[in-house]
Amino acid sequence: MTEKKLFTKGSEILKKEDKCCICNSKNNLEPHHILHTTKYDELHDSIDNLVVMCHNCHHNYHQQYNPEITFRTLLEFQKKYWKEYCPKLRTKNKKLQKQNTDLRKIINKMGE
């Protein structure tokens, strides 16, 4: 009975949220319990104890924080993700902007 309830609650949260709460991916989404249900059994079937994560983030989070599954560790994991990932995006963006600027210069010289 509990598995069926979880599936229903998991389906419910997946209908409400369409991206991973960590990386914003819209692929391979899964429900994740915010508070570990072995410690907080009464929250097992609560939709308020669920968030949506992609499979990769979900797996990596559990690898790093099991058995310390809490709201605090979820925020810590999210912060680490953005701290590591965002600088890479900014670097890529700067390179793309430079390439774009260089291309515009070449095109402008060709038009002269």
N, C-alpha and C positions, 0 to 999 in steps of 0.2 A: 504494500500500500504506500509506503513512504517513497519508494522509487517512482511510482506513478505521480505522486504529488510533486516531487522534485522536477520531474520531466515537465509537468504542467506549469510550474512556476518558472522553470528555465525557459520554456517556450514563451511564456508571458513576457519575461524580461527581454528576450530576443526580439519580440515584436515591438517593444517600446524603444529599445536602444539599438541603433544600426551600425555602431562602430566600437572598436576596442577602446576601453577607458585609458589605456596606456599609450598606444601608438596611433590610434585613430584608423587603423586598418578596418576594412569592411569585409575581409575574407576570413573564412574558417572560424566564425564566432562561436563562443561557448559561454555558458553561464559560470560564474565563479562566486563562491561564498566569501563574503568579506571577513566574517568571523568564523573560525574553524568550528565546524558543527560537532566535532567530538567533544569540545569543551562547552559549547552552547547549543545543546540539543534542541531547545525550544525555538531556536532561530532557524532550524534546518529548513522549514517549509515557508519561511517568511520572504516575500519578494524584496523587502527592505534590506535583507542580508545578501542580495545578489547584485552583481555587476556583470557587464559583458566584457569579455577579453577574447582576443584572437588566440588561436591554439598556441602559437609560438610564445607570446607573452605569458599565457597561462602556464605553460610548461616551464618556462624559465623562472617565473615567479615561485612556483612550487619547488623547483630545484634549489633556489637560493634561500627560501624562507621556511620551508617545512621544518618543524611543526609549528613555527611561530606565525600563524596566519591571523593577522589582525589588520585593522584599518590603518594603524601606524606603519606597518611594514608594507602595505599596499601603496601608501603615499611615498614611502622611501623608495620603493621600486620604481614608481612613476618618475620621481625626481631624478634617479640615476639614469633612467632611460633618456629623458630629455637632456640631461647634462651631457651625456655621451653622444647622443644622436644629433642634437641641434647644431653644435659646432661643425659637424661634418656637412650638414645641409648648407650652413652659411658659407663654408669654404667652396662647396660646389657652386653655389649661387654666384659668388664673386668671380669664379673662373668663367662661368657662363656669361656673366655681364661683360667681362673683359673680351671674350671671344666675339660677343655681339657688337661691342664698340669697335673692335678691330675690323670686323666685316663691314660695318657701316663706313669706316674710313676708306676701305678698299673700294667699295661701291661708289662713294662720292668721288674718289680720284678717277675712277673709270668714266664717270659721267662728265668730267671736266673737259 
